[in-house]
Amino acid sequence: MKTKICQYLSEVLSNVSAAELEKLMEIPPEEKLGDYSLPCFALGNKMNKNPAMISQDAAKALDSKKDTLGIDKAENVGAYCNIFLNRLMYTSRCVQSLTGENLGIPPIGMGKTVCMDYSSPNIAKNFHVGCLRTTIIGNSLYKIHDKLGYKVVRINHLGDWGTQFGKLIVAYKLWSSKEEIEEKGIEELLRIYVKFNNEKEHNPQLIEEARNWFVKMERDDAEALEIWEWFKKISMAEFERVYDLLNMSFDFYLGESFYRDQIPALVQDLEDRHLLTESQGAKVIDLTEYNMPPCLITKSNGSSIYHSRDIAAVLYRKKTYDFEKCLYVTGLEQTLHFKQVFKAIEIMGYDWAENLVHIPYGLVSLAGAKLSTRRGNIIYAEDILKEAVERANIAIQEKNPGLKDKENIAKMVGVGAIIFHDLFNQRIKNVDFSWKDVLSFEGATGPYAQYTYARAKSILRKAEINVTEDKIDYNTLTDDRTFALIKTLDRYKAAVLSAAEKYEPSVVARYIISLAAAFNKFYQECPILHAPEETKQARLYIVNLVQLVLKDACGLLGIECPEEM
């Protein structure tokens, strides 16, 4: 209806498009000021007219077409044109839209493929809380794009190649044993990795030894590759435990090592295109004219580097999946790296380089200190998730000890709390990890959203009736509180589309809290089960829509909703 209103106003007001008006249109801070409001300040210069006069003209025009546009009235208040919708018409349209397939979310991605590169932990390093951010954000963006009809290829680009493995091999040979690593697993790998980084400060020769071992790996040395495969197997066991807790999966685990055989052909291709220059023995793509450092393709010893492996990966993905977009969910600190990689693809002559998107996120810190595997300043993701589940279990024992399936519900609530805490804030913001904040079960939290869903389900169970849309008396749904809830329900489509456009799951998370708050106010102020029969049936239908949208929206974040809490 907003689109229809703006389209009409664009025909009435000179020099203003419907798209411009839609961007200006806002929801007033108070319901008494209308359902929509058009502030006309920005139109003054464009139309060479007093904003208050523009508002007056807009209100008159809308009032003359109110039946056609579905509005009750339009009021001119200073430079604002406040619009009051026809509640009966709006409510019926909204309910019918949500009753339709896919809750009214349009399949805009049908027939298009999106590749998503996320999670991507480093082999032989523990899966810490910092790794959770890319995993949680990436999983939500996958679900949002899948909801919109895209075919999404989920790729876990494991950090399983590079000089760090040379470091680990040296550290293993100097300070560990097969028995210790078999017994302690990734904990022992982490210990010797940290020790290497401390010892190299006093013994620079260690770095040279590490480089030599990596060159052996690149040259298919049997011993080097055997140790590397062993480290990889140990690491994958931990990663899978974390993914199982999060209820997440991937289509492909294609790490950096997968592309190593493609590097010689890439180097030759770049040579043929006259894009490579030599710098201190290394081969680079000069990006000076783009105000960027050179993009390193091979080191002076001939071994590959992150840039070359990422370029090979994106060329493979385009050829294999013919993606519409390729999304990379990695830390903000990798922004320059991806700018270099994407620019390299562009100057190679591929016009689809503009469809490569880096989606950065802020750092995770512990009491203000950046997490670092090298220094050993870490929190294990598995420990966090298990602790959250345990605390949820304790809360259930205290508040509802007779609850069925307590263990499974504790997992939903605990893991949901972790996920929601991350996704509620904009992804670019840094997160200072705190048990108190993560596991709070009050306010704008995952458990609050889950409890609201469980409350709606409880109402429907008690009602013991199924209401169909054709039996609704829409006249019973036009009071202020119910109408506020229906308007919130109607914003779901816009929230999903906006989250996809901005690559921002927080839009959906914040929508969930707004819907939960609107429903709980409705629940407090509007009798449901004890209302007159026609009102009861109509309100039950709205309760059903609320639980459907809440469950669907939480699902887009990767959060499950228990039927009871």
GUGULO-679328 format. One record per residue (C-alpha): residue number from 1; residue in three letters; x, y, z. Coordinates in Angstrom, 1 decimal, padded with zeros to 4 digits, m for minus. Example, Ala and Ser with C-alpha at 12.3 -4.5 7.8 and 13.67 -1.06 7.14 Angstrom:
REM residues 2
NODE   pos   code       xx       yy       zz
NODE     1    ala    012.3   m004.5    007.8
NODE     2    ser    013.7   m001.1    007.1
//
This chain:
REM residues 565
NODE   pos   code       xx       yy       zz
NODE     1    met    000.0    000.0    000.0
NODE     2    lys    002.9    002.3    000.7
NODE     3    thr    004.2    001.7   m002.8
NODE     4    lys    000.8    002.5   m004.3
NODE     5    ile    000.6    005.7   m002.2
NODE     6    cys    004.0    006.9   m003.4
NODE     7    gln    003.3    006.0   m007.0
NODE     8    tyr    000.2    008.2   m006.9
NODE     9    leu    002.0    011.1   m005.1
NODE    10    ser    004.8    011.0   m007.8
NODE    11    glu    002.1    011.8   m010.4
NODE    12    val    000.7    014.7   m008.3
NODE    13    leu    004.0    016.3   m007.1
NODE    14    ser    006.3    017.5   m009.8
NODE    15    asn    009.9    016.4   m010.2
NODE    16    val    009.7    013.6   m007.6
NODE    17    ser    009.8    009.9   m008.4
NODE    18    ala    007.9    007.2   m006.5
NODE    19    ala    011.3    005.6   m005.5
NODE    20    glu    012.4    008.9   m003.9
NODE    21    leu    009.1    009.2   m002.0
NODE    22    glu    009.4    005.6   m000.7
NODE    23    lys    012.8    006.4    000.7
NODE    24    leu    011.5    009.5    002.4
NODE    25    met    008.3    007.8    003.8
NODE    26    glu    008.7    006.9    007.5
NODE    27    ile    006.7    005.3    010.3
NODE    28    pro    005.8    008.0    012.9
NODE    29    pro    007.2    007.7    016.5
NODE    30    glu    003.6    007.7    017.9
NODE    31    glu    000.5    005.8    016.5
NODE    32    lys   m001.6    009.0    016.9
NODE    33    leu    000.5    010.6    014.2
NODE    34    gly   m000.6    008.1    011.6
NODE    35    asp    000.6    004.9    010.1
NODE    36    tyr    003.0    006.6    007.6
NODE    37    ser    004.4    010.0    007.4
NODE    38    leu    006.0    011.9    004.5
NODE    39    pro    008.4    014.6    005.7
NODE    40    cys    008.6    017.2    003.0
NODE    41    phe    011.7    019.1    004.0
NODE    42    ala    014.0    017.4    001.5
NODE    43    leu    011.5    018.2   m001.3
NODE    44    gly    011.6    022.0   m000.8
NODE    45    asn    014.6    022.7   m003.0
NODE    46    lys    013.8    020.1   m005.5
NODE    47    met    010.3    021.5   m006.1
NODE    48    asn    011.2    025.1   m005.4
NODE    49    lys    008.3    025.3   m002.9
NODE    50    asn    007.7    025.7    000.8
NODE    51    pro    007.8    022.2    002.5
NODE    52    ala    004.6    023.0    004.4
NODE    53    met    002.8    023.8    001.2
NODE    54    ile    004.1    020.5   m000.4
NODE    55    ser    002.7    018.6    002.6
NODE    56    gln   m000.6    020.4    002.3
NODE    57    asp   m000.8    019.5   m001.5
NODE    58    ala    000.1    015.9   m000.7
NODE    59    ala   m002.6    015.6    002.0
NODE    60    lys   m005.3    017.1   m000.3
NODE    61    ala   m004.4    014.8   m003.2
NODE    62    leu   m004.4    011.7   m001.0
NODE    63    asp   m007.7    012.6    000.6
NODE    64    ser   m009.3    012.9   m002.8
NODE    65    lys   m008.3    009.3   m003.6
NODE    66    lys   m008.5    007.7   m000.2
NODE    67    asp   m010.9    004.9   m001.2
NODE    68    thr   m008.7    003.9   m004.1
NODE    69    leu   m005.5    004.1   m002.1
NODE    70    gly   m006.8    002.3    001.0
NODE    71    ile   m006.4    005.2    003.4
NODE    72    asp   m008.9    006.7    005.9
NODE    73    lys   m007.4    010.2    005.8
NODE    74    ala   m004.2    012.3    005.3
NODE    75    glu   m003.4    015.2    007.6
NODE    76    asn   m001.1    018.1    007.0
NODE    77    val    001.0    019.0    010.1
NODE    78    gly    003.6    021.5    009.3
NODE    79    ala    006.0    020.0    006.8
NODE    80    tyr    004.7    016.5    007.5
NODE    81    cys    001.9    014.7    005.6
NODE    82    asn    000.6    012.1    008.1
NODE    83    ile   m001.3    009.2    006.5
NODE    84    phe   m003.8    007.0    008.3
NODE    85    leu   m004.6    003.7    006.6
NODE    86    asn   m008.0    002.0    006.2
NODE    87    arg   m007.5   m000.6    008.9
NODE    88    leu   m010.1   m003.0    007.5
NODE    89    met   m008.5   m003.0    004.0
NODE    90    tyr   m004.9   m003.1    005.3
NODE    91    thr   m005.6   m005.9    007.7
NODE    92    ser   m007.3   m008.2    005.2
NODE    93    arg   m004.5   m007.6    002.6
NODE    94    cys   m001.8   m008.3    005.2
NODE    95    val   m003.4   m011.5    006.5
NODE    96    gln   m004.0   m012.8    003.0
NODE    97    ser   m000.4   m012.1    002.1
NODE    98    leu    001.0   m013.9    005.2
NODE    99    thr   m001.4   m016.8    004.7
NODE   100    gly    000.0   m017.3    001.2
NODE   101    glu    003.0   m019.5    000.3
NODE   102    asn    006.3   m018.6    002.0
NODE   103    leu    004.7   m016.1    004.3
NODE   104    gly    004.6   m013.5    001.5
NODE   105    ile    008.4   m013.6    000.9
NODE   106    pro    009.0   m013.3   m002.9
NODE   107    pro    011.3   m015.8   m004.6
NODE   108    ile    013.5   m013.1   m006.1
NODE   109    gly    016.5   m015.4   m006.3
NODE   110    met    014.8   m018.2   m008.3
NODE   111    gly    017.1   m019.6   m011.0
NODE   112    lys    020.2   m017.8   m009.5
NODE   113    thr    023.1   m019.3   m007.7
NODE   114    val    025.0   m017.7   m004.8
NODE   115    cys    028.3   m019.1   m003.5
NODE   116    met    029.0   m018.5    000.1
NODE   117    asp    032.4   m018.7    001.7
NODE   118    tyr    032.2   m018.7    005.5
NODE   119    ser    033.4   m020.3    008.7
NODE   120    ser    036.7   m021.5    007.2
NODE   121    pro    038.6   m022.3    010.4
NODE   122    asn    042.4   m022.9    010.3
NODE   123    ile    043.5   m026.5    010.5
NODE   124    ala    045.6   m027.3    013.6
NODE   125    lys    044.1   m024.4    015.5
NODE   126    asn    041.2   m024.6    017.9
NODE   127    phe    037.7   m023.4    016.9
NODE   128    his    037.6   m020.3    019.2
NODE   129    val    034.9   m017.7    019.8
NODE   130    gly    036.2   m015.6    017.0
NODE   131    cys    035.5   m018.4    014.5
NODE   132    leu    031.9   m018.4    015.7
NODE   133    arg    031.2   m015.0    014.2
NODE   134    thr    031.9   m015.9    010.5
NODE   135    thr    030.1   m019.3    011.1
NODE   136    ile    026.9   m017.7    012.6
NODE   137    ile    026.7   m014.7    010.3
NODE   138    gly    027.4   m016.9    007.2
NODE   139    asn    024.9   m019.5    008.2
NODE   140    ser    022.2   m016.8    008.6
NODE   141    leu    022.9   m015.2    005.3
NODE   142    tyr    022.7   m018.6    003.7
NODE   143    lys    019.3   m019.2    005.2
NODE   144    ile    018.1   m015.7    004.2
NODE   145    his    019.2   m016.2    000.6
NODE   146    asp    017.7   m019.7    000.5
NODE   147    lys    014.4   m018.2    001.8
NODE   148    leu    014.4   m015.8   m001.2
NODE   149    gly    014.7   m018.7   m003.6
NODE   150    tyr    018.5   m018.6   m004.4
NODE   151    lys    020.4   m021.8   m004.8
NODE   152    val    023.1   m021.4   m002.2
NODE   153    val    026.4   m023.3   m002.4
NODE   154    arg    027.9   m023.4    001.1
NODE   155    ile    031.7   m023.6    001.0
NODE   156    asn    033.9   m024.1    004.0
NODE   157    his    037.3   m022.7    002.7
NODE   158    leu    039.4   m024.4    005.3
NODE   159    gly    042.7   m022.8    006.2
NODE   160    asp    044.6   m026.0    005.4
NODE   161    trp    047.7   m024.8    003.5
NODE   162    gly    050.5   m022.3    004.1
NODE   163    thr    053.7   m021.6    006.0
NODE   164    gln    051.9   m022.1    009.4
NODE   165    phe    052.0   m025.9    008.7
NODE   166    gly    055.7   m025.7    008.2
NODE   167    lys    055.8   m024.0    011.7
NODE   168    leu    053.7   m026.8    013.2
NODE   169    ile    055.9   m029.5    011.7
NODE   170    val    059.1   m027.9    013.1
NODE   171    ala    057.4   m027.5    016.5
NODE   172    tyr    056.1   m031.1    016.5
NODE   173    lys    059.6   m032.4    015.7
NODE   174    leu    061.2   m030.2    018.4
NODE   175    trp    058.8   m030.2    021.3
NODE   176    ser    056.1   m033.0    020.9
NODE   177    ser    055.5   m036.6    020.0
NODE   178    lys    053.0   m038.7    018.2
NODE   179    glu    051.8   m040.1    021.5
NODE   180    glu    051.1   m036.6    023.0
NODE   181    ile    049.3   m035.4    019.9
NODE   182    glu    047.1   m038.6    019.7
NODE   183    glu    046.3   m038.2    023.4
NODE   184    lys    045.6   m034.4    023.6
NODE   185    gly    044.6   m033.6    020.1
NODE   186    ile    044.2   m030.0    019.0
NODE   187    glu    045.2   m028.8    022.5
NODE   188    glu    048.7   m030.1    022.0
NODE   189    leu    048.9   m028.7    018.5
NODE   190    leu    047.9   m025.3    019.9
NODE   191    arg    050.5   m025.6    022.7
NODE   192    ile    053.4   m026.2    020.3
NODE   193    tyr    052.1   m023.5    017.8
NODE   194    val    052.2   m020.9    020.6
NODE   195    lys    055.6   m022.2    021.7
NODE   196    phe    057.0   m021.8    018.2
NODE   197    asn    055.8   m018.2    017.9
NODE   198    asn    057.5   m017.4    021.3
NODE   199    glu    060.7   m019.2    020.4
NODE   200    lys    061.2   m017.7    017.0
NODE   201    glu    061.7   m014.3    018.6
NODE   202    his    065.0   m015.6    020.0
NODE   203    asn    065.8   m018.0    017.2
NODE   204    pro    065.1   m016.6    013.6
NODE   205    gln    066.4   m019.9    012.1
NODE   206    leu    063.1   m021.5    013.1
NODE   207    ile    061.3   m019.4    010.5
NODE   208    glu    063.6   m020.6    007.7
NODE   209    glu    063.1   m024.2    008.7
NODE   210    ala    059.3   m023.7    008.7
NODE   211    arg    059.5   m022.2    005.2
NODE   212    asn    061.5   m025.1    004.0
NODE   213    trp    059.0   m027.6    005.3
NODE   214    phe    056.2   m025.8    003.5
NODE   215    val    058.2   m025.9    000.3
NODE   216    lys    058.4   m029.6    000.8
NODE   217    met    054.6   m029.8    001.1
NODE   218    glu    054.2   m027.8   m002.1
NODE   219    arg    056.6   m030.3   m003.8
NODE   220    asp    054.5   m033.3   m002.6
NODE   221    asp    057.1   m034.5   m000.1
NODE   222    ala    055.6   m037.7    001.4
NODE   223    glu    056.6   m037.1    005.0
NODE   224    ala    055.5   m033.5    005.0
NODE   225    leu    052.1   m034.4    003.5
NODE   226    glu    051.6   m037.3    005.9
NODE   227    ile    052.1   m035.1    008.9
NODE   228    trp    049.8   m032.4    007.4
NODE   229    glu    047.0   m034.9    006.7
NODE   230    trp    047.3   m036.2    010.3
NODE   231    phe    047.0   m032.7    011.7
NODE   232    lys    044.0   m032.0    009.4
NODE   233    lys    042.1   m035.2    010.6
NODE   234    ile    042.6   m034.2    014.2
NODE   235    ser    041.3   m030.7    013.5
NODE   236    met    038.2   m031.8    011.6
NODE   237    ala    037.0   m033.9    014.5
NODE   238    glu    036.8   m030.8    016.6
NODE   239    phe    035.2   m028.7    013.9
NODE   240    glu    032.5   m031.3    013.3
NODE   241    arg    031.6   m031.3    017.0
NODE   242    val    031.1   m027.6    017.0
NODE   243    tyr    029.0   m027.7    013.8
NODE   244    asp    026.8   m030.4    015.3
NODE   245    leu    026.1   m028.3    018.3
NODE   246    leu    025.2   m025.4    016.1
NODE   247    asn    023.1   m027.7    013.8
NODE   248    met    025.0   m026.4    010.8
NODE   249    ser    026.4   m028.1    007.7
NODE   250    phe    028.2   m027.3    004.4
NODE   251    asp    027.9   m028.5    000.9
NODE   252    phe    031.7   m028.6    000.3
NODE   253    tyr    034.8   m028.5    002.5
NODE   254    leu    037.2   m027.2   m000.1
NODE   255    gly    040.2   m025.7    001.7
NODE   256    glu    043.2   m023.8    000.3
NODE   257    ser    045.0   m027.1   m000.4
NODE   258    phe    042.3   m028.0   m003.0
NODE   259    tyr    043.5   m025.3   m005.3
NODE   260    arg    047.3   m025.8   m005.0
NODE   261    asp    047.5   m027.8   m008.2
NODE   262    gln    045.8   m024.9   m010.0
NODE   263    ile    048.4   m022.4   m009.2
NODE   264    pro    050.9   m023.2   m012.0
NODE   265    ala    048.1   m022.7   m014.6
NODE   266    leu    047.1   m019.5   m012.9
NODE   267    val    050.7   m018.2   m012.9
NODE   268    gln    051.0   m019.0   m016.6
NODE   269    asp    047.7   m017.3   m017.4
NODE   270    leu    048.8   m014.2   m015.6
NODE   271    glu    052.1   m014.3   m017.5
NODE   272    asp    050.3   m014.6   m020.8
NODE   273    arg    048.2   m011.6   m019.9
NODE   274    his    051.4   m009.7   m019.0
NODE   275    leu    050.1   m008.9   m015.6
NODE   276    leu    053.0   m010.3   m013.5
NODE   277    thr    056.1   m008.4   m012.5
NODE   278    glu    059.0   m009.6   m010.3
NODE   279    ser    059.7   m008.0   m006.9
NODE   280    gln    062.7   m009.3   m004.9
NODE   281    gly    062.3   m012.8   m006.5
NODE   282    ala    058.5   m012.9   m005.9
NODE   283    lys    055.9   m012.6   m008.6
NODE   284    val    053.2   m010.0   m008.1
NODE   285    ile    050.4   m008.1   m009.8
NODE   286    asp    051.2   m004.4   m009.6
NODE   287    leu    048.2   m002.5   m008.2
NODE   288    thr    049.9    000.9   m007.7
NODE   289    glu    047.4    002.7   m010.0
NODE   290    tyr    044.6    001.5   m007.8
NODE   291    asn    046.2    002.8   m004.6
NODE   292    met    046.9   m000.7   m003.3
NODE   293    pro    050.0   m002.7   m002.4
NODE   294    pro    051.0   m005.4   m005.0
NODE   295    cys    049.0   m008.6   m005.0
NODE   296    leu    051.5   m011.4   m004.2
NODE   297    ile    051.1   m014.5   m006.4
NODE   298    thr    054.2   m016.6   m005.6
NODE   299    lys    056.9   m016.1   m003.0
NODE   300    ser    060.6   m015.9   m003.9
NODE   301    asn    060.9   m019.6   m003.2
NODE   302    gly    058.1   m020.3   m005.7
NODE   303    ser    055.5   m021.3   m003.1
NODE   304    ser    051.9   m020.0   m003.4
NODE   305    ile    050.3   m017.5   m001.1
NODE   306    tyr    046.8   m016.6    000.1
NODE   307    his    046.2   m014.2   m002.8
NODE   308    ser    047.0   m016.8   m005.5
NODE   309    arg    045.0   m019.5   m003.8
NODE   310    asp    041.9   m017.2   m003.4
NODE   311    ile    042.1   m016.2   m007.1
NODE   312    ala    042.3   m019.8   m008.2
NODE   313    ala    039.3   m020.6   m005.9
NODE   314    val    037.1   m017.9   m007.3
NODE   315    leu    037.9   m018.9   m010.9
NODE   316    tyr    037.1   m022.5   m010.0
NODE   317    arg    033.8   m021.5   m008.4
NODE   318    lys    032.7   m019.4   m011.4
NODE   319    lys    033.5   m022.2   m013.8
NODE   320    thr    031.9   m024.9   m011.6
NODE   321    tyr    028.8   m023.2   m010.2
NODE   322    asp    028.3   m020.2   m012.6
NODE   323    phe    027.3   m018.0   m009.6
NODE   324    glu    025.3   m014.8   m009.7
NODE   325    lys    027.2   m013.6   m006.6
NODE   326    cys    030.1   m015.0   m004.5
NODE   327    leu    030.0   m013.8   m000.9
NODE   328    tyr    033.0   m013.9    001.5
NODE   329    val    032.2   m013.7    005.2
NODE   330    thr    035.5   m012.9    006.9
NODE   331    gly    036.9   m010.4    009.4
NODE   332    leu    037.2   m006.7    008.8
NODE   333    glu    041.0   m007.0    008.9
NODE   334    gln    040.9   m008.9    005.6
NODE   335    thr    039.3   m006.0    003.7
NODE   336    leu    042.5   m005.1    001.8
NODE   337    his    043.2   m008.7    000.9
NODE   338    phe    039.8   m009.1   m000.8
NODE   339    lys    040.1   m005.8   m002.5
NODE   340    gln    043.4   m007.0   m004.1
NODE   341    val    041.9   m010.4   m005.1
NODE   342    phe    038.8   m008.8   m006.6
NODE   343    lys    040.8   m006.2   m008.5
NODE   344    ala    043.1   m008.9   m009.8
NODE   345    ile    040.0   m010.8   m011.2
NODE   346    glu    038.8   m007.5   m012.7
NODE   347    ile    042.0   m006.7   m014.5
NODE   348    met    042.2   m010.3   m015.8
NODE   349    gly    039.2   m009.2   m017.9
NODE   350    tyr    036.3   m010.8   m016.0
NODE   351    asp    033.4   m008.4   m015.9
NODE   352    trp    031.7   m010.6   m013.2
NODE   353    ala    034.3   m009.3   m010.7
NODE   354    glu    031.7   m006.8   m009.6
NODE   355    asn    029.6   m009.7   m008.2
NODE   356    leu    032.3   m010.7   m005.7
NODE   357    val    031.4   m009.3   m002.3
NODE   358    his    033.4   m009.2    000.9
NODE   359    ile    031.1   m009.2    004.0
NODE   360    pro    033.3   m008.0    006.9
NODE   361    tyr    032.6   m008.3    010.6
NODE   362    gly    034.1   m006.8    013.7
NODE   363    leu    036.6   m008.5    016.1
NODE   364    val    035.7   m010.5    019.2
NODE   365    ser    037.7   m009.5    022.3
NODE   366    leu    037.8   m010.9    025.8
NODE   367    ala    037.6   m008.2    028.4
NODE   368    gly    038.9   m005.7    025.8
NODE   369    ala    041.9   m007.9    024.7
NODE   370    lys    041.9   m009.2    021.1
NODE   371    leu    041.8   m013.0    020.9
NODE   372    ser    045.0   m014.5    019.4
NODE   373    thr    045.9   m018.1    018.8
NODE   374    arg    049.6   m017.2    018.6
NODE   375    arg    049.5   m015.8    022.2
NODE   376    gly    047.2   m018.4    023.5
NODE   377    asn    044.5   m015.8    024.5
NODE   378    ile    041.5   m017.9    023.5
NODE   379    ile    038.1   m019.2    024.4
NODE   380    tyr    037.0   m022.5    022.9
NODE   381    ala    033.7   m022.3    020.9
NODE   382    glu    032.8   m025.8    022.1
NODE   383    asp    033.2   m024.8    025.7
NODE   384    ile    031.1   m021.7    025.2
NODE   385    leu    028.2   m023.6    023.6
NODE   386    lys    028.3   m026.4    026.2
NODE   387    glu    028.3   m023.9    029.0
NODE   388    ala    025.4   m022.0    027.5
NODE   389    val    023.4   m025.2    027.2
NODE   390    glu    024.2   m026.2    030.8
NODE   391    arg    023.1   m022.8    032.1
NODE   392    ala    019.9   m023.1    030.1
NODE   393    asn    019.4   m026.5    031.7
NODE   394    ile    019.8   m025.0    035.2
NODE   395    ala    017.3   m022.3    034.4
NODE   396    ile    014.8   m024.9    033.2
NODE   397    gln    015.3   m027.0    036.4
NODE   398    glu    014.5   m023.9    038.5
NODE   399    lys    011.5   m022.6    036.5
NODE   400    asn    009.9   m025.6    034.9
NODE   401    pro    011.4   m028.9    036.3
NODE   402    gly    008.5   m031.0    034.9
NODE   403    leu    009.2   m029.9    031.3
NODE   404    lys    009.4   m032.7    028.8
NODE   405    asp    012.5   m033.2    026.6
NODE   406    lys    014.5   m030.8    028.8
NODE   407    glu    017.9   m031.7    027.4
NODE   408    asn    016.9   m030.9    023.8
NODE   409    ile    015.1   m027.7    024.8
NODE   410    ala    018.2   m026.6    026.9
NODE   411    lys    020.3   m027.0    023.7
NODE   412    met    017.9   m024.9    021.7
NODE   413    val    017.8   m022.2    024.3
NODE   414    gly    021.5   m022.2    025.1
NODE   415    val    022.8   m022.3    021.5
NODE   416    gly    020.0   m019.9    020.5
NODE   417    ala    021.2   m017.4    023.1
NODE   418    ile    024.8   m017.4    021.7
NODE   419    ile    023.6   m017.0    018.1
NODE   420    phe    021.1   m014.2    018.9
NODE   421    his    023.6   m012.3    021.0
NODE   422    asp    026.0   m012.2    018.0
NODE   423    leu    023.4   m011.4    015.3
NODE   424    phe    021.3   m008.8    017.2
NODE   425    asn    024.1   m006.1    016.7
NODE   426    gln    025.3   m005.0    013.4
NODE   427    arg    028.0   m007.4    012.1
NODE   428    ile    030.6   m004.6    011.6
NODE   429    lys    030.6   m003.8    015.3
NODE   430    asn    033.3   m005.3    017.6
NODE   431    val    032.0   m007.7    020.2
NODE   432    asp    033.5   m007.8    023.7
NODE   433    phe    032.7   m011.4    024.8
NODE   434    ser    031.0   m011.6    028.2
NODE   435    trp    029.2   m014.5    029.8
NODE   436    lys    026.8   m012.1    031.5
NODE   437    asp    025.7   m010.5    028.2
NODE   438    val    025.7   m013.7    026.2
NODE   439    leu    023.6   m015.7    028.6
NODE   440    ser    021.2   m013.0    029.8
NODE   441    phe    017.7   m014.4    029.5
NODE   442    glu    016.0   m011.0    029.7
NODE   443    gly    015.4   m008.2    027.2
NODE   444    ala    016.4   m008.4    023.6
NODE   445    thr    017.6   m011.9    023.7
NODE   446    gly    017.1   m015.2    021.9
NODE   447    pro    015.3   m016.8    024.9
NODE   448    tyr    012.9   m013.9    025.0
NODE   449    ala    011.9   m014.6    021.4
NODE   450    gln    011.7   m018.3    022.0
NODE   451    tyr    009.5   m017.8    025.0
NODE   452    thr    007.2   m015.6    023.0
NODE   453    tyr    006.9   m018.3    020.4
NODE   454    ala    006.2   m020.9    023.1
NODE   455    arg    003.5   m018.7    024.6
NODE   456    ala    001.7   m018.4    021.2
NODE   457    lys    001.9   m022.1    020.8
NODE   458    ser    000.4   m022.6    024.2
NODE   459    ile   m002.6   m020.4    023.4
NODE   460    leu   m003.3   m022.3    020.3
NODE   461    arg   m003.1   m025.7    022.1
NODE   462    lys   m005.5   m024.5    024.7
NODE   463    ala   m007.9   m023.2    022.1
NODE   464    glu   m008.2   m026.6    020.4
NODE   465    ile   m009.7   m025.2    017.3
NODE   466    asn   m008.4   m024.5    013.8
NODE   467    val   m009.5   m021.2    012.2
NODE   468    thr   m009.3   m020.7    008.5
NODE   469    glu   m008.8   m017.3    006.8
NODE   470    asp   m012.2   m017.3    005.2
NODE   471    lys   m013.9   m017.4    008.6
NODE   472    ile   m012.2   m014.2    009.9
NODE   473    asp   m014.3   m011.2    010.7
NODE   474    tyr   m011.8   m008.5    010.0
NODE   475    asn   m013.9   m005.9    011.8
NODE   476    thr   m012.7   m007.5    015.1
NODE   477    leu   m009.1   m006.8    014.3
NODE   478    thr   m009.1   m003.0    013.9
NODE   479    asp   m008.5   m001.9    017.6
NODE   480    asp   m005.2    000.0    018.2
NODE   481    arg   m003.3   m002.9    019.8
NODE   482    thr   m004.3   m005.6    017.3
NODE   483    phe   m003.6   m003.2    014.4
NODE   484    ala   m000.2   m002.4    015.8
NODE   485    leu    000.6   m006.1    015.9
NODE   486    ile   m000.7   m006.6    012.3
NODE   487    lys    001.5   m003.8    011.0
NODE   488    thr    004.5   m005.4    012.7
NODE   489    leu    003.7   m008.7    011.0
NODE   490    asp    003.4   m007.0    007.7
NODE   491    arg    007.0   m005.7    008.0
NODE   492    tyr    008.5   m009.2    007.9
NODE   493    lys    008.8   m009.2    004.1
NODE   494    ala    010.7   m005.9    004.2
NODE   495    ala    013.0   m007.1    007.0
NODE   496    val    014.0   m010.2    005.0
NODE   497    leu    014.6   m008.3    001.8
NODE   498    ser    016.6   m005.6    003.6
NODE   499    ala    018.7   m008.2    005.4
NODE   500    ala    019.6   m009.8    002.1
NODE   501    glu    020.3   m006.4    000.4
NODE   502    lys    022.6   m005.2    003.2
NODE   503    tyr    024.0   m008.7    004.1
NODE   504    glu    022.9   m007.8    007.6
NODE   505    pro    021.2   m010.5    009.7
NODE   506    ser    020.7   m008.0    012.6
NODE   507    val    017.7   m006.6    010.6
NODE   508    val    015.9   m009.9    011.1
NODE   509    ala    017.0   m010.2    014.7
NODE   510    arg    015.7   m006.7    015.5
NODE   511    tyr    012.5   m007.5    013.7
NODE   512    ile    012.0   m010.6    015.8
NODE   513    ile    012.3   m008.5    019.0
NODE   514    ser    009.8   m005.9    017.7
NODE   515    leu    007.3   m008.7    016.8
NODE   516    ala    007.7   m010.4    020.2
NODE   517    ala    007.2   m007.1    022.0
NODE   518    ala    004.1   m006.2    019.9
NODE   519    phe    002.6   m009.7    020.5
NODE   520    asn    003.2   m009.6    024.2
NODE   521    lys    001.4   m006.2    024.4
NODE   522    phe   m001.4   m007.7    022.4
NODE   523    tyr   m001.5   m010.7    024.7
NODE   524    gln   m001.7   m008.4    027.8
NODE   525    glu   m004.4   m006.1    026.5
NODE   526    cys   m006.6   m008.2    024.2
NODE   527    pro   m008.4   m011.2    025.6
NODE   528    ile   m008.1   m014.1    023.3
NODE   529    leu   m009.6   m017.4    024.7
NODE   530    his   m012.3   m015.5    026.6
NODE   531    ala   m013.3   m013.1    023.9
NODE   532    pro   m016.6   m013.3    022.1
NODE   533    glu   m016.6   m016.1    019.6
NODE   534    glu   m016.0   m014.1    016.4
NODE   535    thr   m013.3   m012.0    018.0
NODE   536    lys   m011.7   m015.1    019.5
NODE   537    gln   m011.5   m016.8    016.2
NODE   538    ala   m010.0   m013.8    014.5
NODE   539    arg   m007.4   m013.2    017.3
NODE   540    leu   m006.5   m016.9    017.3
NODE   541    tyr   m005.7   m016.6    013.6
NODE   542    ile   m003.4   m013.7    014.3
NODE   543    val   m001.7   m015.7    017.1
NODE   544    asn   m001.1   m018.4    014.6
NODE   545    leu    000.5   m016.0    012.1
NODE   546    val    002.7   m014.7    014.9
NODE   547    gln    004.0   m018.1    015.8
NODE   548    leu    004.6   m018.9    012.1
NODE   549    val    006.5   m015.7    011.5
NODE   550    leu    008.5   m016.0    014.7
NODE   551    lys    009.6   m019.6    014.0
NODE   552    asp    010.5   m018.7    010.4
NODE   553    ala    012.4   m015.6    011.4
NODE   554    cys    014.3   m017.3    014.1
NODE   555    gly    015.1   m020.1    011.6
NODE   556    leu    016.7   m017.5    009.4
NODE   557    leu    019.2   m016.8    012.2
NODE   558    gly    019.8   m020.5    012.7
NODE   559    ile    017.8   m020.6    016.0
NODE   560    glu    015.3   m023.4    016.8
NODE   561    cys    012.1   m022.6    018.7
NODE   562    pro    010.8   m025.1    021.4
NODE   563    glu    007.1   m025.7    021.5
NODE   564    glu    007.2   m025.4    025.3
NODE   565    met    009.6   m023.7    027.8
//
